[in-house]
Structures are given as structure tokens and as C-alpha cells.
Amino acid sequence: MNKLSLATIWLDGCSGCHMSLLDIDERIIQLTEKFDILYSPLIDVKEFPEKVDVTLVEGAISSDEDVEKIEMIRRNTNTLIAFGDCAVTANIPSMRNRFSLEQVLTRGYIETTPNNKVIPDEQIPKLLDKAYPVYHFVDVDIFLQGCPPSADLIFYTLTEIAEGRTPELSERARFG
């Protein structure tokens, strides 16, 4: 049996979805029998591969850098999974959406720090006006809800894909 390739990426989120992926525990050995992990914050690879079968995308799209990444990932991925509520709905990162970008930056860099009261304009990605779910910028094949999705749900989803089936998530996944 040929293995599928797997990538994971963490955009604007808390890494809870990746922690839940690690909570698969010893079942991760079963996944490595079905998938080669080519790219992830969990491994030391610096460049996203040119061709990936499945990519789990954690986090919302909040910066110009996130937009570039997600567009490149979509071009290079067969099955793109919005991984967790931040990727599916923009969830916690979208809490800033009721404020203007200027208000967000002023609060973060001027009002809440005693020193260096400067809004940076170099060496950090430019924030978008709002935080957006992944589907706002690219087509998403599977929406894997949860904050974070449970280890069992992640394992089920990846196992179904490895077996050539589309995971049935309507009764298994939930927000929050």
C-alpha cells in the first residue's frame, strides 16, 4: 500500500489543535503506517512541499503572510482540511473583528506596554483588517470542527481519508 503524504500548519491560533493531534498517543504509529508527514510544526522541515495529499490547517487568516501561505498550500494540496474552529470560523482570533485595525494595534503595542510604545512596521507580518476563516481565501475540502477537535475525531478523519473514504462528520464533530 502506498502511503499518503500529510502536512500540518499552524496559522493564527493557539496550537491546541496540534496538541490534540499529539493526544492520539500510540495511535500515531498507526497513522505513520498510512501517512508520511512531510511538513508540520512538529517536525524540522522548513519548506512546504510541492505536492501533498492532505493538509491540516490550524488557525485563522489574520495577516498578509497567512494569505500567501494558505494560497500556496492550497495550490500544493489535494485535500485541505480546516482543522479546528479557528480555521473553520476564525473563532477566537475573530474577537478582534469588532474593533478597527488601528484600535487593535494601539491596544496591543501602545496601551498595554510600559516601554517601547511603538507600533512595528518592519519584521512582522502586516495584519489584515479582520481575522478570517480559511474558506474566505481558498476552497476547503473538509471542515473539522472543535476547539480543539478531539484526538479520536482527528484519528477517525485521517483514517477514513487513508482508506479512501470521505469522513462522515455531521454526527461526530461539533463546535467548541
Backbone hydrogen bonds in HBPLUS format (Angstrom, degrees):
<---DONOR---> <-ACCEPTOR-->    atom                        ^
c    i                          cat <-CA-CA->   ^        H-A-AA   ^      H-
h    n   atom  resd res      DA  || num        DHA   H-A  angle D-A-AA Bond
n    s   type  num  typ     dist DA aas  dist angle  dist       angle   num
A0004-LEU N   A0034-LYS O   2.90 MM  30  6.27 162.7  1.93 156.9 151.8     1
A0036-ASP N   A0004-LEU O   2.77 MM  32  6.23 150.7  1.85 155.5 165.6     2
A0054-VAL N   A0005-SER O   3.05 MM  49  6.35 151.9  2.13 147.9 156.8     3
A0006-LEU N   A0036-ASP O   2.84 MM  30  5.90 156.0  1.90 154.5 151.4     4
A0038-LEU N   A0006-LEU O   2.78 MM  32  5.91 153.6  1.85 159.3 168.2     5
A0007-ALA N   A0054-VAL O   2.87 MM  47  6.33 144.8  1.99 151.4 161.8     6
A0056-LEU N   A0007-ALA O   2.89 MM  49  6.34 155.8  1.95 150.0 152.9     7
A0008-THR N   A0039-TYR O   2.83 MM  31  6.19 149.4  1.92 138.6 148.8     8
A0009-ILE N   A0056-LEU O   2.92 MM  47  6.39 147.1  2.02 164.0 172.3     9
A0058-GLU N   A0009-ILE O   2.84 MM  49  6.02 174.8  1.84 162.1 162.4    10
A0011-LEU N   A0058-GLU O   2.71 MM  47  5.95 169.9  1.72 154.0 157.5    11
A0012-ASP N   A0060-ALA O   3.19 MM  48  4.89 160.4  2.23 149.5 144.9    12
A0060-ALA N   A0012-ASP O   2.89 MM  48  4.89 155.9  1.95 130.4 122.9    13
A0019-MET N   A0015-SER O   2.99 MM   4  6.31 149.3  2.08 147.3 156.8    14
A0020-SER N   A0016-GLY O   2.89 MM   4  6.14 148.8  1.99 142.3 150.7    15
A0021-LEU N   A0017-CYS O   2.92 MM   4  6.23 145.2  2.04 140.1 150.0    16
A0022-LEU N   A0018-HIS O   3.00 MM   4  6.35 152.0  2.08 143.6 150.3    17
A0023-ASP N   A0019-MET O   2.98 MM   4  6.29 130.3  2.23 135.1 149.4    18
A0024-ILE N   A0021-LEU O   3.16 MM   3  5.67 161.8  2.19 111.8 115.6    19
A0025-ASP N   A0022-LEU O   3.11 MM   3  6.03 170.7  2.12 122.5 125.5    20
A0027-ARG N   A0024-ILE O   3.23 MM   3  5.50 149.0  2.33 133.5 128.1    21
A0028-ILE N   A0025-ASP O   3.02 MM   3  5.90 166.9  2.03 124.9 129.2    22
A0029-ILE N   A0026-GLU O   3.09 MM   3  5.80 156.6  2.14 116.9 122.2    23
A0030-GLN N   A0027-ARG O   2.94 MM   3  5.12 120.1  2.31  99.2 113.8    24
A0031-LEU N   A0027-ARG O   3.11 MM   4  6.59 150.8  2.19 147.0 155.3    25
A0032-THR N   A0028-ILE O   2.95 MM   4  6.25 147.0  2.06 143.4 152.1    26
A0033-GLU N   A0030-GLN O   3.16 MM   3  5.22 144.9  2.29  97.5 107.9    27
A0034-LYS N   A0031-LEU O   2.91 MM   3  5.17 145.9  2.03 104.9 115.5    28
A0035-PHE N   A0031-LEU O   2.71 MM   4  5.83 140.2  1.87 153.6 167.2    29
A0043-ILE N   A0040-SER O   3.20 MM   3  5.46 168.5  2.22 108.9 112.5    30
A0052-VAL N   A0076-ASN O   2.80 MM  24  6.05 141.2  1.95 154.1 167.0    31
A0078-ASN N   A0052-VAL O   2.92 MM  26  6.41 153.0  2.00 155.8 164.6    32
A0079-THR N   A0053-ASP O   2.79 MM  26  5.99 152.8  1.86 147.4 156.8    33
A0055-THR N   A0079-THR O   2.96 MM  24  6.42 155.9  2.02 161.1 164.6    34
A0081-ILE N   A0055-THR O   2.83 MM  26  6.03 172.0  1.83 173.2 171.4    35
A0057-VAL N   A0081-ILE O   2.86 MM  24  6.06 168.5  1.88 178.4 176.7    36
A0083-PHE N   A0057-VAL O   2.80 MM  26  5.13 161.2  1.84 138.6 140.9    37
A0061-ILE N   A0132-TYR O   2.76 MM  71  5.01 173.2  1.77 155.7 158.2    38
A0132-TYR N   A0061-ILE O   2.84 MM  71  5.01 162.9  1.87 139.2 145.0    39
A0128-LEU N   A0062-SER O   2.81 MM  66  5.47 169.9  1.82 135.1 136.0    40
A0066-ASP N   A0063-SER O   3.10 MM   3  5.12 119.2  2.49  95.1 109.4    41
A0067-VAL N   A0063-SER O   3.16 MM   4  6.56 153.9  2.23 148.9 155.3    42
A0064-ASP N   A0126-LYS O   2.86 MM  62  5.64 154.7  1.92 158.6 166.7    43
A0068-GLU N   A0064-ASP O   3.12 MM   4  6.44 163.5  2.15 149.6 153.0    44
A0069-LYS N   A0065-GLU O   2.96 MM   4  6.19 162.6  1.99 150.2 155.2    45
A0070-ILE N   A0066-ASP O   2.86 MM   4  6.06 170.8  1.86 156.4 158.5    46
A0071-GLU N   A0067-VAL O   3.03 MM   4  6.15 160.1  2.07 151.8 157.1    47
A0072-MET N   A0068-GLU O   3.07 MM   4  6.21 157.9  2.12 147.1 153.1    48
A0073-ILE N   A0069-LYS O   2.81 MM   4  6.01 161.7  1.84 156.2 162.0    49
A0074-ARG N   A0070-ILE O   2.92 MM   4  6.00 160.6  1.96 143.7 149.0    50
A0075-ARG N   A0071-GLU O   3.14 MM   4  6.33 156.9  2.20 141.5 147.2    51
A0076-ASN N   A0072-MET O   3.19 MM   4  6.39 136.9  2.39 140.1 151.2    52
A0076-ASN N   A0073-ILE O   3.04 MM   3  5.12 130.1  2.30  98.2 111.9    53
A0077-THR N   A0074-ARG O   3.39 MM   3  5.21 174.4  2.40 105.7 106.7    54
A0141-ASP N   A0080-LEU O   2.92 MM  61  5.33 147.0  2.03 144.3 154.9    55
A0142-ILE N   A0080-LEU O   3.26 MM  62  6.60 154.3  2.33 148.3 150.0    56
A0082-ALA N   A0142-ILE O   2.90 MM  60  6.31 152.2  1.98 168.2 172.0    57
A0144-LEU N   A0082-ALA O   2.89 MM  62  5.91 169.0  1.90 164.5 168.0    58
A0084-GLY N   A0144-LEU O   2.75 MM  60  5.61 152.0  1.82 155.0 164.3    59
A0087-ALA N   A0084-GLY O   3.14 MM   3  5.64 122.4  2.49 110.3 122.8    60
A0088-VAL N   A0084-GLY O   2.99 MM   4  6.19 151.8  2.07 148.2 157.1    61
A0085-ASP N   A0146-GLY O   2.91 MM  61  5.39 150.5  2.00 142.2 143.2    62
A0089-THR N   A0085-ASP O   2.76 MM   4  5.60 168.4  1.78 148.7 151.7    63
A0090-ALA N   A0086-CYS O   2.86 MM   4  4.08 132.1  2.09 110.3 121.5    64
A0134-VAL N   A0087-ALA O   2.97 MM  47  5.35 158.4  2.01 142.1 148.7    65
A0094-SER N   A0090-ALA O   2.96 MM   4  5.28 142.6  2.10 138.3 140.1    66
A0094-SER N   A0091-ASN O   3.03 MM   3  5.51 135.5  2.23 110.6 122.7    67
A0095-MET N   A0092-ILE O   2.95 MM   3  5.49 167.3  1.96 122.1 125.7    68
A0096-ARG N   A0093-PRO O   3.49 MM   3  6.43 172.9  2.49 119.6 120.9    69
A0097-ASN N   A0094-SER O   2.87 MM   3  5.13 160.0  1.91 112.3 119.1    70
A0099-PHE N   A0096-ARG O   3.00 MM   3  5.64 164.0  2.02 123.1 127.9    71
A0104-VAL N   A0100-SER O   3.04 MM   4  6.37 158.0  2.09 152.1 158.1    72
A0105-LEU N   A0101-LEU O   2.95 MM   4  6.20 169.0  1.97 158.1 160.1    73
A0106-THR N   A0102-GLU O   2.91 MM   4  5.99 161.7  1.95 148.8 154.6    74
A0107-ARG N   A0103-GLN O   2.92 MM   4  6.01 163.4  1.95 146.8 151.7    75
A0108-GLY N   A0104-VAL O   2.94 MM   4  6.09 162.8  1.97 149.4 154.6    76
A0109-TYR N   A0105-LEU O   2.86 MM   4  5.82 157.5  1.91 151.1 156.2    77
A0110-ILE N   A0106-THR O   2.85 MM   4  5.03 148.0  1.95 133.3 140.4    78
A0111-GLU N   A0106-THR O   2.98 MM   5  6.29 161.7  2.02 154.4 160.2    79
A0118-VAL N   A0116-ASN O   2.71 MM   2  5.56 126.5  1.99 115.6  98.6    80
A0136-HIS N   A0133-PRO O   3.08 MM   3  5.70 157.9  2.13 117.3 124.1    81
A0137-PHE N   A0134-VAL O   3.02 MM   3  5.92 160.9  2.06 128.9 132.5    82
A0138-VAL N   A0134-VAL O   3.25 MM   4  6.42 161.1  2.29 149.4 155.0    83
A0154-ILE N   A0150-SER O   2.99 MM   4  6.31 160.4  2.03 154.3 159.5    84
A0155-PHE N   A0151-ALA O   2.89 MM   4  6.06 167.4  1.90 153.1 156.8    85
A0156-TYR N   A0152-ASP O   2.86 MM   4  6.01 163.2  1.89 147.2 152.4    86
A0157-THR N   A0153-LEU O   2.92 MM   4  6.05 167.4  1.94 148.4 151.9    87
A0158-LEU N   A0154-ILE O   2.99 MM   4  6.20 173.7  1.99 158.5 159.6    88
A0159-THR N   A0155-PHE O   2.89 MM   4  5.94 157.2  1.94 150.0 157.3    89
A0160-GLU N   A0156-TYR O   2.89 MM   4  6.06 162.3  1.92 155.6 159.9    90
A0161-ILE N   A0157-THR O   3.08 MM   4  6.33 163.4  2.11 149.6 154.0    91
A0162-ALA N   A0158-LEU O   2.92 MM   4  6.10 157.8  1.97 145.9 152.4    92
A0163-GLU N   A0159-THR O   3.02 MM   4  6.25 137.7  2.20 142.3 153.3    93
A0163-GLU N   A0160-GLU O   3.12 MM   3  5.11 128.1  2.40  94.6 108.3    94
A0165-ARG N   A0160-GLU O   2.84 MM   5  5.09 158.0  1.89 155.5 147.9    95
A0164-GLY N   A0161-ILE O   2.93 MM   3  5.05 160.1  1.97 108.5 113.4    96
A0172-ARG N   A0169-LEU O   3.05 MM   3  4.91 140.6  2.21  98.3 110.3    97
A0173-ALA N   A0169-LEU O   2.90 MM   4  5.39 174.5  1.90 151.2 150.4    98
